[in-house]
């Protein structure tokens, strides 16, 4: 975050600062107010376990979404084939 040329006014906020805050206020806070002490090993390990859990859960959701999209595509293709057969059947 760049500082104003005058010392009496508050610091400038850029559009990227606002976007970062909108995306994740906690990350914005820690970037501008870094912790004075490093995190203890227990909290680092706990964070890694939580991240692995969420990554695994998200992988399952994505798999189900992909499978659902494939079933939907097959249903649309089947409906198109049926509609085509009905249209062509009327002309034969």
KAUR-V903590 format. One record per pair of residues at least 4 apart in sequence whose C-alpha atoms are under 6 Angstrom apart, sorted by the first residue. I is the first residue (numbers start at 1). J is the second residue. Records with the same first field share a line. If there is no record, write none. Layout:
I=J / J
//
This chain:
3=11 / 12
4=11 / 12
16=20
21=25 / 28
29=33
30=34
54=58
85=89
//
